[in-house]
Amino acid sequence: MIPLELAALLDRSGLQPLRLRGRTLLPILQGGMGVGVSAHRLAGSVAAQGAVGTLSSVDLRRHHPDLMERTRGLGVGPEAKQAIDAANLEALEREVTAARALSQGRGLLAMNVMRAVSEYAAYVKRSLAAGIDAIVVGAGLPLDLPDLAADHPETALVPILSDARGVQLLVRKWERRKRAPDAIVLEHPRLAGGHLGAARVEDVNDPRFDFERSVPETLAVLRAAGLENTPVIAAGGIGSVDDIRRLQGLGAAGVQLGTAFAVTTEGDADPAFKQVLAEATPADIVEFTSVAGLPARAVATPWLKAYLKAEPKLQAVAQVKARCTKAFDCLAQCGLRDGKVGWGQFCIDQQLAAALKGDVRRGLFFRGAGALPFGTQIRSVRELIERLLGGELPTVPAALEATPAAA
């Protein structure tokens, strides 16, 4: 259900609603952002407006002081990993329940699970058991997702890919498992934040990722497979109703935004985190290779600048470690733990957790490349959605203009 005021705004905008799994939704998805940036408060608030709110499954215990206390001082090794994994699964279930309460039965709630994390299957299964409406998977091809969700045919399965070739491969593999994707998110590596769907940093500008090419080509792949009603959702660089109109004109059913939602008042990160993202200029945003071996885009904070300066030396001495020295294996393959030369040599969980608290000295602040709809202002989810639907720009109090991080 879409709130009446937003339904009227959608109608006036000329945009088409998103239809997914029998639901009529606003054509707006909030992207999943970890560690903890999109938890229950953000996802539930977005869903309450009739859009798609997305939680990120990674390390959600960081929003639960009792679970953090339970897993403090465990050292490293199998027992520590088991305890932390159990705490994260408990936190995941709590967050789904809390997001459901906030959504008031509106919109749709999704869980984003990175294929690259070691507990991918466990996160998917617990999310399904908790009653999540959709599973969204990126950072790798989720070829086994239909098997993991076999007992939940009512749950929408949504892979994140970047070009038609990847979509074609996934559709063919899923056909053998008698399942089709319920939607496809097409994420542009040149525009999105976080981990990017290109093999190397040098590839992010490949024209095959441009929406003018990737959207029609993906639609052609889906038609050829008899899946012409499968929604295609464009992600990356979207900030206005005109952007959404242009993408729907290409055939996209909706759009996904990450950073714009991360900096809303309901965003689950610290206000200082939001200020860093909102105040970053294009010159402040850099691309580099993450510990997962994927290109990534983030704000050039003091920590990231220092790391990139030291990276060649760190990669030169990279070596395999007997086990993760940071308490638990968050990634199935990790440049730091596995000694992979050419991959990132830092602990992504610790750096993202520091960013969640707004710590620019130690934090990794993922961010998309585009300008934000409200510039440096921090606004509410409702105001952002109204803006994306072509609503009038609300007047912002002078005090808020002066202190954009006040949330």
N, C-alpha and C positions, 0 to 999 in steps of 0.2 A: 504494500500500500504506500502511495506517495501522499504526503500532506497536501491538503487542498490548495494552499497558497503556492506551493512549488509546482503542483500539477498545472495550475493556471499559468505560471511563469514558463513552464516547459512548452505549453501550447502556444504561447505568444512568441516564443523564441524560434519556432519553426523546426526545432530539433525533434527527432523521433525517439521515443522511449526505447530502452533496452528490454528485450524479452528473453528471459533465461529461466529454464525449468518451470515454465508455466506462470512465472511472475512478471509483472510489468514494473519496471524500475526506471529511475533516472539513468541516463546514459553515462554515468560517472562512477568509476571505480577508484577507491583509495588503495594505493599500492601497499603491499606488506613491507615493513621496514624494521629490521632488527639492528642491534640487540635492544628490544624493549621499546622502540620508538613508536610502533603501532601495536598497542596492547588494547585492553578492553575499553578504555575511556574513548580513545579515538575511533576504533572500529564500531563500537556500539553507537556512538554519536552520529557517525556517517550513515549507518544503517537506519537510524531513527528518522533520517530525512528522506528515506526512500531510495537511497543509493546502495552501493556495495561497499561495506566496511570490511577491512582485511586485517586480521591479526598476523604477526610474524611469530613463528613457533620457537625461534632460537632463544634459549637462555631466559625464559620468562620468569624464572625464580627471582630475578633481580628486582622484580616489583613486589616481592613478598618477604618482608623482614624475617619472619619466622623460618622460611625456607633457606634464606641466606645464612641465618644463625645455625641452622641444622647442618649446613655444608661448609661451615667455616673451619679452617685449620685441619683439613683432612689429609693434607699432604698430596702425594701423587700415587698413581697405581690403580689396579683394577677395582679395589674397594672404593676409592675416592670417586672414580668414574661412575661406578654403579650408583652411589649415593646421589651424585649430582644429576645423573640422568633421571633417577626416580623423582627428585625434587622438581626438575623441569617438567616432567610429565604431569605431576600434581598441579604445578602452576598453570600449565596449559589448560587443564580442565577447569580450574577456577576462573581463568580469564574468559573462556568461552561462556561460562555461566553468567559472569558479570556483564559481558558484552550483550548477551541475550536479554538481560533485564533492562539494560539501557536502550536497546533498540525498540522496545515496546511492540514487538511483533512486526515491525516495518522492515522494508528493505531486505537485504540478504547479507549474511555473515560468512566470510571466507577465512580460511587459514592458509597462509603462505608457508610452504615448506621447501627449503632449498634441497635439491637433489644431492648436492655436494656434502651435506652434513652426515656424520656417521650414524646418527639416530634417525635418519630420514623415515625409515619404515615405521619405527615406533611412534614418531610424531604424527604420521598419517593415520595410523590405527587409533591412537588415542583421540585425535581430533574427530574421527568418524564416530567413535564410541560416545564422545561428548555431544554429538548431535549437530556438528557444524554443517552449514548449508552447502559449502563448496570447498574443494581442495585446489589450491593454486600452486603449481610447482615450476620453479625456474632453476637456474644455475646447473643445467644438465638436462639431458633428455629423460623424462620419466616414463620409460618404456614399460615398467612394471606396475605403474599406478593402477591400471584396471584390475590386476590381480589383487593388489592390496585392498582395493575398494569393492571387491566382488560381492561382499555381503551387504553393500550399501548402494543399491542401484539408484536410489532416489537422490544421492548426493552428486552435485555437479562437479565434474573433473575438468580443470582448466589449466593446460600447460602454457608456459611462457616461452616463446620462441622469437626469433628475430628475422627469419626470412622464409620464403615459400618452400625452399628445399628441406628445411628442418620440419616444416609442417607436413610435407608429403611423406617423409620417412616415418614420422610419428603416426600418422593416420594409417599407413600400411601395417605397421606393427600392431597397432591397437585393433585393427580389423580382425586379426587372427585371434584376439582375445574377446571378440564379440562386443566391443565397446567403442564408442566414438566420443571425441571430446565434446563437451557441452558448450565450450567457447574456446577461442584462441586469443591469447594476448600477444600482440606483435610489438616487441619493445625495441626501440631504435637505439643502437649502441652509441651513436654520436650525441644523443640527447638525454638519455636516462641517467640516473644516479646509481651508486652502489656497484654491484657486479654486473658486467655487461656481456651481452651475447655475441661476442666476437672471439676469435681464436687468439688474437694478439692486439695490443694497443694500436698497432699500425693499421689494423683492419676496420677500425670503428667508422671510418669515412667511406667505406665501400658503398657504391651507389645501390647495390642490391638491397640495402637496408632502408632506403628512402621510402616513405609511405606511398608516394606516387607510384612506386613500383611494387613494393612488398604487399600492399593491401590488395590490389587487383590480382596479382599472381597467387596470393593465398586463397582468394575467393575462387579462382579458377581451379585450384587444387581441390578445394572442398566440393565444388560443383561436380567435378569429375568423379569424386568418391560418393556422390549422392547425398552430400551433407550441405546443400546450398542454404539451409536455414540455420547453420551454425554461426553464431555471432563472432565477428572479428573485432577485437578491442585494441586500439592503437595506444601505445605508451611511450612517453618521452617528449618533452618540449611543449606540452599543452598548457595554455594559461588563459584562454579567453573563449567566449562563445563563438567567435569567428574561427578559431582553431577547430572547435568541435564541428561546426558547420562544414568546414573544408574537408575534414576527415570523413564525416558522414557522406559527403558528396562523392568521396572515393569509394564508398561502400562499407566503411567501418560502422559497426552498430553502436560503439561507445568508445570512451577514452579512459585511460588510467593515469592518475597523477600521484606522485609520491611526496616530493619536497613541499609542495604547496599545502598538503594536509599535515605534514610533519610540524609545520610552524604555526598551526592553529592553536587557539587557546586550549582546546581539548587534546592536543597532541600529548602523548604520554611521557615525553622527554622533559628534562629540566628547562626552565625558561632561558638559561644561558645557552643551551644547545640551540634553541630556536633563534636566538640572536645571531649566533655564528652563521647559521644557514641563511637567514634573512638579509644579513648585511654583506654577504659575500658577493663580490663583483665577478664578471667573467674572467678577469685576470687572476682571481683567487682560486679558480677551480682547475685542478690538474688531473691527468690520467696516469695511471701506473699499473703495475702487475700486482695483484693481490696474492695472499698466501694460498689461495685456492687455485692459482695458476691462471685466473681469468683477469682480463682488463677490468679496471675499476675507475670510478670518478668520485672525487672528494674535494673538500675545501683544503687549501694549502695552509693548514694551521702550523704553529711552531713545531709540533711533534712530527707532522708529515714532512715538513721541509727538512728537518734534521734527519729523519729516517731516509729520505730519498738521497740525501747527500752521502749517507753512510752505506747505502744499499750495495754498491759495487764491492766494497770490502766484505760486507756480511755474506754476500752470495759467493764470494771467492773462497770462504772458509766453511760453507754450508756442509753439514754432514748429518747422516742418519742418527737419530737418537733412539735409544732403546724403548722409550715411551715418552708420552707428552710430559713436559716439565711444568706445565701450567695447570695441572690437576685433572683435566679430562680432555678427551679427543673430540673436539667439536666438529672437525672436518674429516671426511673419509680419507682425503689426501691433503697434506699440509706442507707447504714449502719449508717452514721452520722445523717441524718434527721430522719430516722425511728427507731433509737435506737436499731438496730439489733446487739445483742451480737454475737461476732465471725466474724463479718464483719469489714471492714476498718472504721476508725473513723477520716476521714479527708475529705476536699473538693477536689474532684478529678479535677474539672474544674479549680480551682485556682492553684493547684499544677502543672497541665499540662500546663496552661498558663504561669506560671513562667518558666517552662522548655523551652517553645517555645522561650523565651527571653534569654535563657542560664543561668538562675539564679540557681546556684547549692545550694544556701542557702535555697531556698524555693521550688525548682522544683522537679517533679517526671519525671525521664527520662526512659521511657520504652525502652527496648532493647532486641533483640534476643540473644540466647545463643552462637551462632557460631562465628567463626572468620570472619572478613570482607575481601572481595577479595583484597583490597589494604592496609590491615593493618590499620595503623593510618593516611594514606594519604587521602586527600580530592580530589576526582577526579570528572570529569563530568559524566553526564548520558550517553553520547555517549561512553566514555571510559569504563564505567562499563559494558554496554551492549556488547561492543566488547570483553571485557575480558570474559564475560559469554559465548560468542560464540566461545571461544578458540583463540581469536586474540592475537597478540604479546603484551606484556606489554609495554606500551609507556614509554619513558624516562621521569622521573619527574625532574623538575628543583630543584637544591639544595635548593633554598630559600623555596620551597614548602615543601620539606622534613623537614626543620627546623621548619616550622610553619604550622602544618597540618590543623589548623582551618581557614587558609586564604581562604576565599570563595568569 
